[in-house]
Amino acid sequence: MSSAKIRFTSAYATGLVLAKVGHPQRDEPLQTSKEVFKISEDDQQTLTAIFVKPFRNLSGHKFSHHSSLDHHEMNAFTKAIFDSGEGLLEKGCEIAKRLYAKSNHPNIKSGDLCISLIHDVEINGEMTQALCILKSESVVPFLSISTKDGDLELHTEQGINPEKIDKGCLILNHLPQKGYYVLTFDRSGTDTRFWMRDFLGVVPITDSPFLTNKYADMAVSFLEKEKKEKKSEPKDDDTPPWEDAAPAREALQYFEEKGHFSLQEFEEEVLKDEATKAKFAEHRAMVEEESGQRFDDSFEISKKDVTKAKKKLKTVLKLDTGAEVRLKPELAAKPESVLEYGFDEEKKMKFIKIFFNEDLAD
């Protein structure tokens, strides 16, 4: 699968299946809709915008099963809904039951579930349907002012904050034979395995953005770890402190200069010695095992995702005098362009000289 261009300009939702998903081990029940909740024309634009907003700029995933997609429950529910919009209530409730059955871990929170069939989502220039599943695990107080008997009153209500939806996925009716094109997120960060693997059963699509991001991230984290392990070795006083990140910067420079990634070429030009190549192979194998996928050794580099990887570079120099030098990500990639390192013989101390044109502070 290749990355997809998705637009929500014409998208609209007409009906919802709702559920309150408790925690089975705490004897909290599951409540599901008895009828599809019809969205009025007045609310259609506002609600649709809320539903699709979290799914902008997310990486693609797909349903995956160790034997066959025919045995994948979420894939079957999705197919039934896309084949017949009339199946939204029945299959939507089945999705809620599946989520309830998978909510066994003590850290999983109960919450409100909203399942909607969205029409006219554009993907790669073609219009299609999408199934939107959102879970909110917290309610917040809202204030409203109303008029009564010529005066004003303040009311408080408990509800879902659209900006704080905890988990969600958008399943597009695109490439169904390969497991559909799925966008998903989990803001909790506590147990994404539950949402991504146990409930949805999805794996990342290994397209150019995904592979660029993964390899660049692996290179930065691996090379910075290697540098830390070597810190105990004697250090030349003439070495600037930002040189600790030099190997990681060199790795990102490879991604910036090349149009195509070759693992063999990357090893020769960046990792160089056999010991480092072997350690990186171990590091990659560990990351592949955690993600449940093997990464290609060759792919087109996504320049946009190289820019994202730069943000992972070390951006703060902490000095023993209490001073700190903070660098923006783009500057951390080439600090020597504005920083100069030296040693003051009179004070017997190292120094960093900073070049600039003007002070931009207020």
Order of alpha helices (4+ residues) and beta strands (2+ residues): beta-beta-beta-beta-alpha-beta-alpha-alpha-beta-beta-beta-beta-beta-beta-beta-alpha-alpha-beta-alpha-alpha-beta-alpha-beta-beta-alpha-beta-beta
